[in-house]
């Protein structure tokens, strides 16, 4: 059976990035004054255009920050699956009703450059320029719905989007508490989708973090074609054991699984049969040298309550820039004593230029300085312990979370604290 396995051709939403922008007004003429709207985007230049009046189709060749892109636009219908509104982002009941009732949209499609995050950022900027009264964006390539406030806030930011936004990790549950994890959205970046087989209800959250972290590391490689046989050191278990991920095309990786009940050949007849890789682990350097694969489930008893997953240096710098750009939200939220705020601080290690990023509870704020209490034991900082208090500056922060009575807020979803769309647009 396995000898005949072959990848299917990529689907259109895997070859290019497809987004459907939903307007507030169904009668809006999307393409009216479109060139003027696009040319108002900073650092963008229209180099060529092709218009088909009969079909209402526009194709543009754009130059954006020294890279060239070919982008297509066309109006059409839309029907948003209701379950898309329960993923990743928070939608109000009013937003849900408007999105589910929508019947028209503007599709924007483009091929990403080697800088995937910049390409994604540009597509969001085009969406807000073309449809300034948008109520949401359906990211067809990643199979998720983006709320209007988040789209405007992200498009207007000077910081590139979180690489997690470029893909979705879906969990399919089967019988006997089995779970099959797989991504959508990576193929448009020239990277295979990723999946974990034989997960279960007890461990899928740690497996979710593993697949997300591995995907983010691959996205940060940009134009370097990843060598999927080489291990990627992405985390550490509670006993200090390293988590080294690798992956193989599903056509070869599936052979490591016997009597597979979820994610088997039958489940792949209608999808998940194009460019998708199954994640494995290397237990040792010797295993990596000999290409001995281990299933992710080998560590299921070792994750504990606090496994450590690493960010790439590029992602750490991006997070830091976003944290600083939106630190005013923390200052404002700290005034409300009903909120609890935790701050992730980069603690310097003995190795120059290396840091352990760990959570503190915010106790006091003075300008760009703050006092905080360590909430967990560090892995590699022996002189600090849970409960220790110290003063830090905004330059030390790599992340923050605000816990309100209704929801939790981080730098990426700070749109939840906005009062209306106009504030999100910077108006």
C-alpha positions in Angstrom: 0.0 0.0 0.0 2.7 2.5 0.9 4.8 2.0 -2.3 2.3 4.0 -4.4 2.0 7.0 -2.0 2.4 10.3 -3.8 1.9 13.9 -3.0 -1.1 15.5 -4.7 -0.7 18.8 -6.5 -1.0 22.0 -4.4 -4.4 23.6 -4.2 -4.8 27.2 -5.3 -5.0 28.5 -1.7 -1.7 26.7 -1.0 0.2 28.0 -4.0 -0.8 31.6 -3.2 -2.3 33.5 -0.2 -6.0 34.1 -0.6 -7.9 36.5 1.7 -11.6 37.5 1.4 -12.3 41.0 2.7 -15.9 41.5 4.0 -17.3 45.1 3.7 -19.9 46.6 6.0 -22.0 47.6 3.0 -22.7 44.8 0.4 -23.4 47.4 -2.3 -19.9 48.9 -2.1 -18.0 49.3 -5.3 -14.7 47.7 -4.2 -12.7 48.6 -7.2 -13.7 52.3 -7.4 -10.7 54.6 -6.6 -8.7 51.4 -5.8 -5.4 52.7 -7.3 -5.5 55.9 -5.3 -6.2 53.9 -2.1 -3.3 51.5 -2.7 -0.8 54.3 -3.6 -1.5 55.9 -0.2 0.2 52.9 1.5 3.7 53.9 2.7 6.6 52.5 0.7 4.4 51.1 -2.1 4.5 51.8 -5.8 2.3 50.5 -8.6 4.5 49.4 -11.5 2.0 47.8 -13.8 -1.8 47.2 -13.9 -4.2 45.0 -15.8 -7.9 45.7 -15.7 -10.7 43.5 -17.0 -13.9 45.7 -16.7 -16.2 42.9 -17.8 -15.1 40.6 -15.0 -14.3 43.3 -12.5 -10.8 41.9 -12.1 -7.7 43.8 -11.4 -4.1 42.5 -11.5 -1.3 44.7 -10.2 2.5 44.5 -10.1 3.6 46.3 -6.9 6.9 47.3 -5.5 6.9 47.3 -1.7 10.0 47.9 0.4 12.3 46.8 -2.5 10.4 43.6 -3.2 8.0 43.0 -6.2 4.6 41.4 -5.8 1.9 40.4 -8.3 -1.5 40.9 -6.6 -5.0 40.1 -7.9 -8.4 41.5 -6.8 -11.9 40.4 -7.7 -15.3 40.8 -6.1 -17.5 37.8 -5.3 -19.7 36.1 -2.8 -18.9 34.7 0.6 -20.3 32.3 3.2 -18.3 32.1 6.4 -18.4 28.8 8.3 -19.7 29.5 11.8 -16.9 27.5 13.5 -14.3 29.9 12.0 -15.6 32.4 14.5 -14.6 30.3 17.5 -10.9 30.0 16.6 -7.9 32.0 17.6 -9.7 35.4 17.9 -12.5 36.9 20.0 -15.6 38.2 18.2 -18.5 40.0 19.8 -22.0 38.7 19.1 -22.6 41.8 16.9 -19.5 41.1 14.8 -20.5 37.4 14.5 -24.0 38.3 13.2 -22.7 40.8 10.7 -20.0 38.3 9.3 -22.4 35.4 9.1 -25.0 37.5 7.3 -22.4 38.8 4.8 -22.9 37.7 1.1 -20.2 39.7 -0.7 -16.5 40.1 -0.4 -13.3 41.3 -2.2 -10.8 38.5 -2.8 -7.1 39.6 -2.6 -4.6 36.9 -3.7 -0.8 37.1 -4.0 2.3 34.9 -4.1 4.4 35.5 -1.0 8.0 36.7 -1.3 10.8 35.0 0.7 9.9 37.4 3.6 6.7 35.7 4.5 5.8 38.0 7.4 6.3 41.1 5.3 4.1 39.6 2.5 1.3 38.8 5.0 1.6 42.3 6.4 1.3 43.8 2.9 -1.8 41.8 2.2 -3.5 43.1 5.4 -2.5 46.7 4.3 -4.1 46.1 0.9 -7.2 44.9 2.6 -7.6 48.0 4.8 -6.8 50.3 1.8 -9.3 48.6 -0.6 -12.1 48.1 2.0 -11.8 50.8 4.7 -15.1 49.8 6.3 -14.3 46.1 6.5 -15.9 44.0 9.2 -13.6 41.1 8.9 -11.1 39.2 6.7 -11.4 35.5 5.9 -7.9 34.1 5.5 -8.8 31.2 3.2 -5.2 29.9 3.1 -5.1 29.5 6.9 -8.8 28.6 7.3 -9.5 31.3 9.9 -11.4 34.5 10.4 -9.6 37.8 11.3 -11.6 40.5 13.2 -11.6 44.0 11.8 -10.0 45.7 14.8 -7.1 43.2 14.7 -6.6 43.7 11.0 -6.4 47.5 11.3 -4.2 47.4 14.3 -1.8 44.9 12.7 -1.8 46.7 9.3 -1.0 50.0 10.9 1.8 48.6 13.1 5.5 49.3 12.4 6.2 45.7 13.6 5.7 42.7 11.4 2.9 40.3 12.4 3.4 37.4 14.7 4.4 34.3 12.6 1.7 32.4 14.4 -0.8 34.5 12.5 0.3 33.0 9.2 -1.0 29.6 10.0 -3.6 27.7 12.0 -3.2 24.5 14.0 -6.3 22.4 13.9 -7.1 19.5 16.2 -9.3 16.7 14.9 -10.6 14.4 17.6 -11.3 10.7 17.0 -12.5 7.8 19.0 -10.7 6.7 22.1 -9.5 10.3 22.8 -7.2 10.3 19.8 -6.2 13.7 18.3 -4.7 14.6 14.9 -3.0 18.0 14.8 -2.3 19.7 11.5 -1.6 23.2 10.1 -3.1 25.3 7.4 -1.3 28.3 5.9 2.4 27.3 5.7 2.3 26.1 2.1 1.8 29.6 0.8 5.1 30.3 2.4 6.8 27.6 0.5 7.0 25.4 3.6 5.1 22.1 4.0 2.2 22.0 6.3 3.0 20.2 9.6 1.2 17.5 11.5 1.4 15.3 14.6 -0.2 11.9 14.5 -1.3 9.8 17.5 -1.8 12.7 19.9 -4.5 12.5 22.5 -6.6 14.7 24.8 -4.1 14.5 27.6 -1.1 15.7 25.6 -2.4 17.6 22.6 -1.8 21.1 24.2 1.9 20.4 24.6 1.9 18.9 21.1 0.1 22.0 19.9 2.9 24.2 21.4 5.5 21.9 19.8 4.0 22.1 16.3 3.5 25.9 16.6 7.1 26.5 17.8 8.6 24.3 15.0 6.5 26.1 12.4 7.7 29.5 13.7 11.3 28.4 13.5 10.8 27.3 9.9 9.1 30.6 9.0 12.1 32.5 10.3 14.4 30.8 7.9 13.1 33.0 5.1 14.7 32.1 1.8 16.8 29.3 3.2 15.3 26.1 2.1 14.9 24.1 5.4 16.7 20.8 5.6 14.0 18.8 7.3 16.3 15.9 8.2 18.4 18.3 10.4 17.1 18.5 13.9 15.7 21.8 15.2 16.3 22.4 19.0 13.1 24.0 20.0 12.5 23.2 23.7 13.4 21.5 26.9 11.5 19.1 29.1 11.1 19.3 32.9 14.1 17.0 33.4 16.3 19.2 31.2 16.1 16.9 28.2 16.3 18.7 24.9 13.4 18.7 22.4 14.9 18.3 18.9 12.2 18.3 16.2 12.5 17.0 12.6 9.9 16.1 10.0 9.3 13.9 6.9 6.9 14.1 4.0 3.6 12.3 4.9 4.3 9.8 2.1 7.3 8.5 4.0 6.5 9.5 7.6 3.2 7.7 7.7 5.1 4.4 7.2 6.4 4.8 10.8 2.8 4.3 12.1 1.1 0.9 12.1 -2.7 0.5 12.4 -3.2 4.3 12.2 -6.8 5.2 13.0 -6.8 9.0 12.5 -4.8 10.6 9.7 -4.6 7.4 7.7 -5.0 7.0 3.9 -8.8 7.1 4.1 -8.7 10.4 6.0 -6.4 11.9 3.2 -8.6 11.2 0.2 -10.1 14.7 0.3 -7.2 16.7 1.8 -3.9 16.7 3.8 -2.4 14.8 0.9 -0.4 17.6 -0.8 2.8 19.0 0.7 2.6 18.1 4.4 5.2 16.8 6.8 4.8 14.6 9.9 6.8 15.8 12.9 9.2 13.4 14.6 11.9 13.8 17.3 15.6 13.0 17.6 16.3 11.6 21.1 20.1 12.1 20.8 22.9 13.4 18.6 23.6 9.8 17.6 20.0 9.3 16.5 20.2 12.5 14.4 23.4 11.3 12.7 21.8 8.0 11.9 18.4 9.5 11.1 16.6 7.4 13.7 13.2 8.9 14.1 11.1 8.8 17.3 7.4 9.6 17.6 6.4 12.7 19.5 4.5 10.5 22.0 7.8 9.2 23.5 7.9 12.4 25.7 4.3 12.3 26.8 5.2 11.5 30.5 7.9 14.1 30.6 6.2 17.4 29.5 5.1 18.3 33.1 3.4 21.6 33.8 6.0 23.9 32.4 7.9 22.6 29.4 10.2 25.3 27.9 9.8 26.2 24.2 12.3 28.5 22.5 11.8 31.4 20.2 14.3 32.2 17.4 16.4 35.3 17.9 14.4 37.0 15.1 11.1 36.3 16.8 12.5 37.5 20.1 13.5 40.8 18.5 10.1 41.1 16.8 8.2 40.4 20.0 10.3 42.9 21.9 9.5 45.6 19.3 5.8 44.9 19.6 5.9 44.9 23.4 7.5 48.3 23.4 5.1 49.7 20.7 2.1 48.7 22.8 3.4 49.0 26.4 1.0 51.9 27.0 -1.8 49.3 27.2 0.0 47.8 30.2 0.3 51.1 31.9 -3.3 51.9 31.4 -4.5 48.4 32.4 -2.4 48.6 35.6 -4.5 51.4 36.9 -7.4 49.0 37.2 -6.6 46.9 40.3 -9.0 44.2 39.1 -6.5 43.3 36.4 -3.6 41.0 36.9 -0.6 41.6 34.7 2.4 39.3 34.1 5.6 40.4 32.3 8.1 38.1 30.5 11.6 39.3 31.2 14.8 38.2 29.5 17.3 37.2 32.2 20.9 37.2 31.0 22.7 33.9 31.1 26.4 33.1 31.5 26.8 32.7 27.7 27.1 36.2 26.3 24.1 37.3 24.3 21.8 34.5 25.6 18.8 35.0 27.8 16.2 32.9 29.6 12.7 34.5 29.1 10.6 34.0 32.2 7.4 35.3 33.7 7.0 37.9 36.5 4.0 39.4 38.1 3.8 43.2 37.7 3.8 45.0 41.1 4.6 48.6 40.4 5.1 50.9 37.4 7.1 54.1 37.2 7.5 55.5 33.7 9.4 52.9 31.7 10.5 51.1 34.8 8.6 48.5 36.7 8.8 46.2 39.8 7.9 42.6 39.4 7.9 39.3 41.2 9.2 36.1 39.7 6.4 33.5 39.3 8.4 30.4 38.4 11.8 28.8 39.0 14.3 29.6 36.2 16.0 26.8 34.4 19.5 28.3 34.0 19.6 31.3 36.5 20.7 29.7 39.8 20.7 32.9 41.8 17.0 33.7 41.3 14.0 31.9 42.7 10.2 32.0 42.7 9.0 35.0 44.6 12.1 37.2 44.1 11.3 40.8 43.4 13.3 43.3 41.4 13.1 46.4 39.2 13.4 46.2 35.4 12.9 48.5 32.4 10.9 48.2 29.3 14.0 47.1 27.4 14.1 43.9 29.5 10.6 42.8 28.4 9.9 40.3 25.7 6.1 39.7 26.3 3.2 40.6 28.6 -0.3 39.4 29.4 -3.1 41.4 30.9 -5.8 39.3 32.7 -9.0 41.2 32.9 -12.3 39.9 34.4 -13.5 39.0 30.9 -10.4 37.9 28.9 -6.6 37.9 28.6 -4.8 40.4 26.5 -1.3 40.1 25.0 0.6 42.5 22.6 -0.8 40.6 19.5 -4.5 40.9 20.6 -4.4 44.3 22.2 -7.3 45.2 19.9 -9.5 43.7 22.5 -8.9 46.8 24.6 -9.9 49.2 21.8 -13.3 50.9 22.2 -14.1 51.1 18.6 -12.7 50.6 15.1 -11.7 54.2 14.6 -9.2 53.9 17.4 -7.8 50.8 15.8 -7.3 52.7 12.6 -5.4 55.4 14.4 -8.0 58.0 13.5 
